[in-house]
Structure formats: structure tokens, C-alpha cells
């Protein structure tokens, strides 16, 4: 019988299938984990790329299919599907196992990609992007959960740093790659390139990832499909209201009020259904445990503040600094250089001072940097915001990764998918709220500065052709003020995360299932974070 190599007692087998549970050497572990890790990185790259790759190909897509008035749903539809399905897939992975959920998500993503490439009008393309998002939610959440399953606590920062690098690099490269494909090939190749990459990732998962029988045994429990449907409907309605509010219609208009009312009614239905369910999709313990609740709120604030650099900094770089799109992208991309490096090194910090204190140091530094952005001179030099972004990436690497690793270490295998999905879900919700809130703030500042109606997008487009603007310097100063205000708001979000960690997060994360030190070796945990048998409620 072929040997099965179970990694650090989590019950995940990589390599050849088998059932005897023999454990090989550390080198053998790494070699056998390699194909699975490669598959996880490919899946993460696909999920990240498809969130941004379409943006620069919009002119070609609209020129071919029409539907300019609704093209924004190419992004919103994908985002909504990913966000709403995260908690559903998290619970399903705890019930049925990671492998079937990841395989299902990969197949859905590939089907959605093939359908997008064959779209005949904008409505069809939007619908197929939603199908892609239904698969993307499984990829994003399950990849993070499997990374924790495959690696012990001491090694998790390495794999999480790799995934962070892949996510950041793919997110930044997406627009450039989309523009290249649209310029030199048909835009449909944006979706067709997913097929061979996704098929390779799927094959690696099917061939090399083997889960024990216990995953199948837990699947006998009754699945909360009513709760899943209610969560999907509630999240979809509320996120639609947030995404489209102030864009397609006013915040106090009839569509907005109707959507928010329907969302609140569906939220009440979710509460009723989940309280009655034996195995709820959104279990109450996610919010009853101080550690998970605090991390959820803190990473929700992270999603909120990340809107400032990812959404508004490129506009600032082009409109205020006068940079070309590629140079403007570089100003943002330097953050992706320092973030994974800082994340990988964070283990040396939290082993000394703990998960919570490391995150406090990171978010405290991030708050200072965000508040420093409005102090930059006008118009300034490109290296100045680039330096702030470089330092911000380092600060946020110290903040995010210890919290994710910490939460994953406070739960066992049967709860890790739900806990991980709740963290990612709150971060996505924070980004959606941030885009709506800061977009309204920026447009309000512009309107007050220009003495009338105006939006950041319209002013930025006007500045692309200075000859058409009577007073371009006034417009640039207005954009500068709007972006500065957004960064102040992002700094306030960082302070909110800091307060959550200080006053809500426990000083000691109740880590379970950690390896006990032997022969005087370091455990990798602070004295406050020794292993416990049961997570605190």
C-alpha cells in the first residue's frame, strides 16, 4: 500500500493516497506538499486576477457588446458573488471537507470563465461573471483554510506570506495584463487564459490532496441549505444597495430605501433560520468568542482603510502628480513589495510579544502613516507617496497576518473553514463599505471645493486633457483635498481597529493543537499563548 503522509496531525494527506497515517521526514513533508501548495497559489492568483483584470479592457468590451450604462456590474457582480458565498463555503468545507469544496469552486470558476469568453451581450457577460464569482468565493476562502491545515503554527507565516505575495502581485498585474490582452488580442482571451491555469490547479488538487474519512463522516450531518440561501439573498441585497448607492441612484432614493428595507427583513430571516438550524451556516460562536469577534471587526476596519490606497491613490498619482498610468501603478505597487516581506518576518515578532501586540504595533504604525499622507506637499514628488506606501505595506503585514494565523490557531479542523471565512467575509464587507463611504466623502469635498456638483472620476478624466479645462490647477487642488480627506478617514479606520484590539481582543489568544516544545526548543508561542484544550467563549 502506498504511504500517506499526514501533516502535523491535522489529518490532511498529501502525495499518494493511503490510509496507514505514517509520517515521513520533514523534507518528505515539504516535497509532498509542494504540488498542493502550487495548486493553492495558482487558485489564489486566478481569484485575485479576475477581480481586476477586466478594468482596462472595458472600452473594447463595451465597443463589442454595448451596455455602457451597466458595465460597472462586471466588477460588482463578481465582488458580490465572492463576498456572499465566503461564509457558505467556509461552513461547507468544515462539513464536507476542503477538497470537494475546492474542486466544486474550481469547476464553477472554469465554467464561468468559458461562458464569459462566449458572452454575446453585456447582460450575458455580467451573469457569467456572477458564475465566476460563485467559484471565486470557494477559491479564496478554502485556499486560506487549507494553508492552515497543511502547515503547523510555526510554519504558517511562510505559506501565508506566499499567498499574500501572489494575491498582491496578481491584483496589481491584473489591469496591466488586461490592457495588454485587449490591445494585442481579443478581450475574450482575458477569460480563456483562466482555463489552462485553472485546469492545472484542479488536476494538482485532485491528484495530490487526500483527506481522511472523517471529513466524509461529518458530512452526514444535516446541511443548513435554508440558511445558506437566506445568507446569500441577504448579503446580495445589502451589498447591491451599498455598491450602487450614490452611483446608479441616490442614497435616499426609492431604490436604495427599498433595497435596505429588503436587506433588513432578510437579515431578520437569517437570524430566525440560523437559531433553529442544527448546523447553521453562520454559527453564533463566531461572534461569541472574543478572539474571533475582535479579529473580524479589526479586519473589517482593514478592508475599510484599504480603499484609500487601492482606489484613490492611482487617481491622485495621475491627476495631482501628473504621472502616466504605469508610473501611477508603481506608486501603489511598492506596497506589495513590503507587505509579504513584513508578513513573513512577523513570526519573529509575535513569538516574542504575541499575536495581539504584534497586530497593535502594525496598525498603530499604519494609522500614523495614513495621517501623514495629507501632510505631503502639493504637488510633491512621486517618491513621497511611494515611500509612505512602502512603509504602509510593512505595517499592514505586521497587522493582518498575525491575526489570521492567530484565529486559525484558536480553532480545530472542524471549525477552521468557518472561522477563516468569517475573517475574509468581514474584510470584504469593510472594502465594500469603504468604497461607498469614501466615494461619497471624496465627491462631497470636490463639490464644496469646486462650488457645484462634481465627482472624482469626472474631474480625473477632465485633467487627462488639460487644454479642455479652464483652471486645471484648481481641479488638481480639489482632487488633492478629496484624497487627503479620504486618507484621514482611512486613518480613523485604523484607529478603530487599534481600539478593537486594545479593548476587545484578549491579551492571550487561546491557541489549541500546537506542538509542545521538546529538548529545550522554543515553542513559537509567548507565555501568554500556550496551547489550551478548548477555545474560550
C-alpha positions in Angstrom: 0.0 0.0 0.0 1.3 3.5 -0.9 2.3 5.6 2.1 0.2 8.5 3.2 1.9 11.5 4.9 -0.3 13.2 7.4 0.9 16.7 8.1 1.2 17.8 11.8 -1.8 15.8 13.0 -4.4 17.8 11.1 -5.5 14.8 9.1 -4.6 16.2 5.7 -2.7 13.8 3.5 -0.6 14.9 0.5 1.0 12.8 -2.1 0.0 9.2 -2.9 -3.3 8.0 -1.4 -3.2 5.7 1.6 -4.6 5.1 5.0 -1.9 4.0 7.3 -1.0 7.5 8.5 2.7 7.0 8.5 4.7 10.2 9.0 7.8 10.8 6.9 10.7 13.2 7.3 10.4 17.0 7.2 12.0 17.0 3.8 9.5 14.4 2.6 6.6 16.6 4.0 7.8 19.6 2.1 8.3 17.6 -1.2 4.8 16.1 -0.9 3.2 19.4 0.0 4.8 21.1 -3.0 2.2 20.2 -5.6 -0.7 21.1 -3.3 0.9 24.5 -2.4 1.4 25.2 -6.1 -2.2 24.5 -6.8 -3.2 26.8 -3.9 -1.1 29.6 -5.3 -2.5 29.1 -8.8 -6.0 29.2 -7.5 -5.3 32.3 -5.4 -3.8 34.0 -8.5 -6.9 33.3 -10.5 -9.2 34.7 -7.9 -7.1 37.9 -7.5 -6.6 38.4 -11.2 -10.2 38.2 -12.1 -11.1 40.9 -9.6 -9.1 43.5 -11.5 -8.1 42.2 -15.0 -11.3 43.4 -16.7 -10.9 47.0 -15.8 -8.5 48.2 -18.6 -10.4 46.2 -21.2 -13.8 47.9 -20.7 -13.5 50.1 -23.8 -13.0 47.0 -26.0 -15.7 45.1 -24.3 -18.3 47.9 -24.5 -17.3 48.5 -28.1 -18.0 44.9 -28.9 -21.1 44.1 -26.7 -22.5 47.5 -25.9 -24.1 48.1 -22.4 -22.0 51.0 -21.3 -24.6 52.1 -18.7 -24.3 48.8 -16.8 -20.7 47.8 -17.3 -19.8 48.5 -13.6 -21.7 45.3 -12.8 -18.8 43.4 -14.4 -16.9 44.2 -11.2 -19.8 44.5 -8.7 -21.4 41.2 -9.8 -18.1 39.3 -9.3 -17.5 41.0 -5.9 -21.0 40.3 -4.7 -20.8 36.6 -5.5 -17.4 36.2 -3.9 -18.3 38.1 -0.7 -21.7 36.5 -0.1 -20.5 32.9 -0.7 -17.5 33.1 1.6 -19.3 32.1 4.8 -21.3 29.5 3.0 -18.2 27.8 1.5 -16.5 28.1 4.9 -19.2 26.1 6.6 -19.4 23.6 3.8 -15.6 22.9 3.9 -16.0 22.2 7.6 -18.8 19.8 6.9 -17.8 18.0 3.7 -14.0 18.7 3.7 -11.8 21.1 1.9 -11.2 19.1 -1.2 -14.7 18.7 -2.5 -15.5 22.4 -1.9 -12.2 23.5 -3.7 -12.9 21.2 -6.6 -16.5 22.4 -6.9 -15.4 26.1 -6.7 -12.7 25.5 -9.3 -15.1 23.8 -11.7 -17.6 26.7 -11.3 -14.8 29.2 -11.9 -13.7 27.5 -15.1 -17.3 27.1 -16.3 -17.9 30.8 -15.6 -14.6 31.8 -17.4 -15.6 29.7 -20.5 -19.1 31.3 -20.5 -17.7 34.8 -20.2 -15.5 34.2 -23.2 -18.6 33.2 -25.2 -20.8 36.1 -24.0 -23.0 37.6 -26.7 -24.1 40.8 -24.9 -23.3 42.7 -21.7 -26.2 41.1 -19.8 -24.9 37.7 -20.5 -21.3 38.7 -19.6 -22.5 40.1 -16.3 -24.4 36.9 -15.5 -21.4 34.8 -16.3 -19.2 37.0 -14.1 -21.5 36.1 -11.3 -21.0 32.4 -12.0 -17.2 33.1 -11.9 -17.7 34.8 -8.5 -19.6 31.8 -7.2 -16.4 29.8 -7.8 -14.1 32.6 -6.7 -15.6 32.6 -3.2 -14.7 28.9 -2.8 -11.2 29.5 -4.1 -10.5 32.5 -1.9 -11.7 31.0 1.4 -10.7 27.4 1.0 -7.2 28.2 -0.1 -6.6 30.1 3.1 -8.1 27.3 5.2 -6.0 24.6 3.5 -2.9 26.6 4.0 -3.5 26.4 7.8 -4.4 22.7 7.5 -1.1 21.9 5.7 1.3 23.7 8.0 1.8 23.8 11.7 1.6 27.0 13.6 5.4 27.7 13.4 5.4 27.4 9.6 2.1 29.2 8.8 3.6 32.7 8.3 5.7 31.3 5.4 2.8 29.9 3.4 0.5 32.9 4.3 3.2 35.3 3.1 3.5 33.4 -0.2 -0.3 33.6 -0.7 -0.2 37.3 0.2 2.5 37.9 -2.3 0.5 36.0 -5.0 -2.6 38.0 -4.1 -0.9 41.4 -4.1 1.1 40.7 -7.3 -1.9 39.4 -9.2 -4.1 42.3 -8.1 -1.6 44.8 -9.3 -0.7 42.9 -12.5 -4.4 42.4 -13.4 -5.1 45.8 -15.0 -1.8 45.7 -17.0 -2.4 42.2 -18.2 -6.0 43.0 -19.2 -4.8 46.1 -21.1 -2.2 44.1 -23.0 -4.6 41.4 -24.0 -7.2 43.9 -25.1 -4.6 45.8 -27.1 -3.0 42.9 -28.9 -5.6 40.2 -28.8 -9.3 39.7 -28.4 -10.7 40.7 -25.0 -12.2 37.2 -24.7 -8.7 35.8 -24.0 -8.9 37.6 -20.6 -11.2 34.7 -19.6 -9.8 32.0 -21.8 -6.3 32.1 -20.2 -8.0 31.0 -16.9 -8.8 27.6 -18.4 -5.4 26.0 -18.7 -4.2 27.6 -15.4 -7.3 26.6 -13.5 -7.3 23.1 -15.1 -3.7 22.6 -13.9 -4.6 23.7 -10.3 -7.6 21.4 -10.4 -5.5 18.4 -11.5 -3.0 19.0 -8.8 -5.7 19.2 -6.1 -7.4 16.0 -7.4 -4.1 14.1 -7.7 -2.2 15.2 -4.7 -4.6 16.3 -1.9 -6.1 13.4 0.1 -8.4 13.9 3.1 -9.2 11.2 5.6 -12.5 9.5 6.1 -13.5 11.8 9.0 -14.3 14.6 6.5 -16.8 12.3 4.8 -18.2 11.2 8.2 -19.0 14.8 9.3 -20.9 15.3 6.0 -23.7 13.1 7.3 -24.9 16.0 9.4 -27.8 17.9 8.1 -26.7 20.8 5.9 -28.3 24.2 6.5 -29.4 24.9 2.9 -32.2 27.2 4.0 -29.6 29.3 6.0 -27.3 29.3 3.0 -30.0 30.6 0.7 -31.0 33.3 3.3 -27.4 34.4 3.8 -26.9 34.6 0.0 -30.1 36.6 -0.5 -29.5 39.0 2.4 -25.9 39.6 1.5 -26.7 40.1 -2.1 -29.4 42.7 -1.5 -27.4 44.7 1.1 -24.2 44.7 -0.9 -26.1 45.8 -4.0 -27.5 48.7 -2.1 -24.0 49.7 -0.9 -22.4 49.2 -4.3 -25.0 51.1 -6.3 -26.0 53.7 -3.8 -24.7 57.1 -4.7 -23.7 55.8 -8.2 -26.7 54.4 -10.0 -29.2 56.2 -7.8 -29.1 58.5 -4.7 -28.8 57.2 -1.2 -32.2 58.4 -0.2 -33.9 57.4 -3.5 -36.7 54.8 -3.7 -34.3 52.0 -5.0 -31.9 52.5 -2.1 -34.5 52.6 0.6 -36.3 49.6 -0.9 -33.1 47.5 -1.0 -32.1 48.5 2.5 -35.5 47.6 3.8 -35.5 44.3 2.0 -32.0 43.6 3.3 -33.0 44.3 6.9 -36.0 42.0 6.5 -33.8 39.2 5.1 -31.3 39.8 7.9 -34.1 39.1 10.4 -35.0 36.0 8.5 -31.4 34.9 8.7 -31.3 35.3 12.4 -34.5 33.2 12.8 -33.4 30.4 10.5 -29.9 30.2 11.9 -31.1 30.0 15.5 -33.2 27.0 14.6 -30.6 25.2 12.5 -28.7 22.3 14.0 -25.6 23.2 11.9 -26.0 26.9 11.0 -24.1 28.4 8.1 -23.4 31.4 10.4 -22.8 29.8 13.8 -23.2 32.1 16.9 -19.8 31.1 18.3 -18.1 33.1 15.6 -19.2 36.2 17.4 -19.4 34.8 21.0 -15.7 34.1 21.1 -13.8 37.3 21.9 -10.8 36.4 19.8 -12.7 35.8 16.5 -15.1 38.6 17.1 -12.3 41.1 17.7 -10.3 39.9 14.6 -13.4 40.1 12.5 -14.0 43.7 13.5 -10.3 44.6 13.1 -10.0 43.1 9.6 -13.3 44.8 8.7 -11.6 48.1 9.5 -8.6 46.9 7.4 -10.9 46.5 4.4 -12.3 49.9 5.1 -8.9 51.7 5.2 -7.5 49.8 2.2 -9.9 51.6 -0.1 -7.7 54.7 0.3 -4.5 53.4 -1.3 -6.1 50.9 -3.7 -8.9 53.1 -5.1 -7.9 56.7 -4.6 -4.1 56.7 -4.8 -3.9 55.9 -8.5 -6.2 58.8 -9.2 -4.1 61.1 -7.0 -0.9 60.0 -8.7 -2.2 60.7 -12.2 -4.3 63.8 -11.5 -2.2 65.6 -8.9 1.4 64.3 -9.6 0.8 64.1 -13.4 2.2 60.6 -13.7 1.4 58.2 -16.5 -0.8 55.2 -15.7 2.2 52.8 -15.4 4.1 55.1 -13.1 1.0 55.7 -11.0 0.6 51.9 -10.7 4.2 51.7 -9.5 3.5 54.1 -6.6 0.8 51.7 -5.4 2.7 48.5 -6.2 5.6 49.3 -3.8 3.2 48.4 -1.0 3.0 44.9 -2.4 6.8 44.6 -2.0 7.0 45.3 1.7 3.7 43.7 2.8 4.6 40.0 2.2 8.2 40.5 3.5 6.8 42.0 6.7 4.2 39.3 6.9 6.9 36.6 6.6 9.0 38.2 9.3 6.1 38.8 11.6 6.5 35.4 13.2 9.7 36.6 14.8 7.7 39.4 16.4 4.6 37.6 17.6 6.7 34.7 19.0 8.1 37.3 21.4 5.2 39.6 22.1 2.1 37.6 21.0 -0.4 37.9 18.1 -2.4 40.8 19.6 0.5 43.0 20.5 2.2 42.5 17.1 -1.1 43.5 15.4 -1.3 46.6 17.6 2.2 47.6 16.6 1.3 47.2 12.9 -2.0 49.0 12.9 -0.6 51.8 15.1 2.2 52.4 12.6 -0.3 52.2 9.8 -2.5 54.9 11.4 0.5 57.3 11.7 1.3 56.8 8.0 -2.2 57.3 6.8 -2.5 60.6 8.8 0.9 61.6 7.4 -0.3 61.4 3.8 -2.3 64.8 3.9 1.0 66.4 5.1 2.7 65.8 1.8 3.5 69.0 -0.1 1.4 70.0 -3.1 2.1 68.8 -5.8 5.1 67.0 -4.4 7.3 64.3 -5.9 6.3 60.7 -6.7 8.8 59.2 -4.2 7.0 60.8 -1.3 3.7 58.9 -1.6 5.6 55.8 -2.7 7.7 55.9 0.5 4.5 56.1 2.6 3.0 53.1 0.7 6.2 51.1 1.2 6.1 51.7 4.9 2.3 51.2 5.0 2.7 47.7 3.4 5.3 46.8 6.1 2.9 48.0 8.8 -0.1 46.1 7.5 1.9 42.9 7.0 2.6 43.0 10.8 -1.1 43.7 11.4 -3.0 41.3 9.1 -1.1 38.0 9.1 -0.7 37.6 12.9 -4.4 38.0 13.3 -5.3 35.4 10.6 -2.7 32.9 11.9 -3.9 33.6 15.4 -7.6 33.0 14.6 -6.8 29.8 12.7 -4.8 28.6 15.6 -7.6 29.0 18.1 -9.9 26.5 16.4 -9.7 22.9 15.3 -10.1 21.4 11.9 -13.9 21.2 12.1 -14.2 24.9 12.7 -11.3 26.4 10.8 -13.1 26.8 7.5 -15.9 28.8 9.2 -13.5 30.9 11.2 -11.3 31.7 8.2 -14.3 32.6 6.0 -15.7 34.9 8.7 -12.5 36.8 8.8 -12.3 37.2 5.0 -16.0 38.0 4.8 -15.6 40.9 7.2 -12.6 42.2 5.3 -14.7 42.1 2.1 -17.6 43.8 3.7 -15.2 46.5 5.0 -13.9 47.1 1.5 -17.5 47.5 0.2 -18.5 49.9 2.9 -15.2 51.8 2.4 -15.8 52.2 -1.3 -19.3 53.6 -0.7 -18.4 55.8 2.2 -15.2 57.3 1.0 -16.6 57.7 -2.5 -19.3 59.9 -1.1 -16.8 61.8 1.1 -14.5 62.4 -1.9 -17.3 63.6 -4.1 -18.6 65.9 -1.3 -15.2 67.5 -0.9 -14.9 68.1 -4.6 -18.3 69.6 -4.8 -17.5 72.0 -2.0 -14.1 72.9 -3.5 -15.5 73.5 -7.0 -18.6 75.2 -5.9 -21.0 72.8 -7.5 -21.7 69.2 -8.5 -18.7 67.0 -9.4 -17.3 63.6 -9.0 -13.7 62.3 -8.6 -14.0 60.3 -11.8 -15.3 63.2 -13.9 -12.6 65.6 -12.6 -9.8 63.0 -13.2 -11.0 62.4 -16.7 -11.1 66.2 -17.3 -7.5 66.5 -16.1 -6.4 64.0 -18.7 -6.9 66.8 -21.3 -5.6 70.0 -19.6 -6.4 72.0 -22.7 -10.1 71.5 -22.2 -10.0 72.8 -18.6 -10.1 76.5 -17.8 -8.3 76.2 -14.5 -6.5 72.8 -14.2 -4.6 73.8 -11.1 -7.8 74.4 -9.2 -9.1 71.0 -10.2 -5.8 69.3 -9.1 -6.0 71.0 -5.8 -9.6 69.8 -5.4 -8.5 66.2 -6.1 -5.7 66.6 -3.7 -8.0 67.8 -0.9 -10.5 65.0 -1.7 -7.8 62.3 -1.5 -6.3 63.8 1.6 -9.7 63.7 3.3 -10.1 60.0 2.3 -6.7 59.2 3.9 -7.8 61.0 7.1 -10.9 58.7 7.1 -8.7 55.7 6.5 -6.5 56.8 9.5 -9.7 56.9 11.6 -10.5 53.3 10.4 -7.0 52.3 11.6 -7.6 53.9 15.0 -10.9 52.0 15.2 -9.0 48.7 14.5 -6.5 49.7 17.2 -9.2 50.3 19.8 -10.9 47.0 19.0 -7.6 45.1 19.6 -6.8 47.0 22.8 -10.2 46.8 24.4 -11.9 43.7 22.9 -9.2 41.3 21.8 -8.0 39.0 24.7 -4.4 39.5 25.7 -3.9 35.8 25.2 -5.1 34.0 22.1 -6.4 30.6 23.2 -4.2 28.6 20.8 -5.1 24.9 20.5 -3.4 21.9 18.9 0.1 23.4 19.0 3.2 21.2 19.2 4.7 21.1 22.6 8.4 22.0 22.8 10.9 19.3 23.1 14.6 19.2 24.3 14.5 22.9 25.2 13.4 24.1 21.7 11.3 27.2 21.5 7.6 26.6 21.2 6.9 29.6 18.9 4.4 31.0 21.4 4.6 33.6 24.1 4.0 32.6 27.7 0.5 34.1 27.3 -0.3 31.9 24.3 0.4 28.4 25.4 -1.8 25.6 24.0 -5.2 25.1 25.6 -7.6 22.2 25.1 -10.6 24.3 24.3 -11.1 27.8 22.8 -12.6 30.4 25.2 -16.1 31.5 24.5 
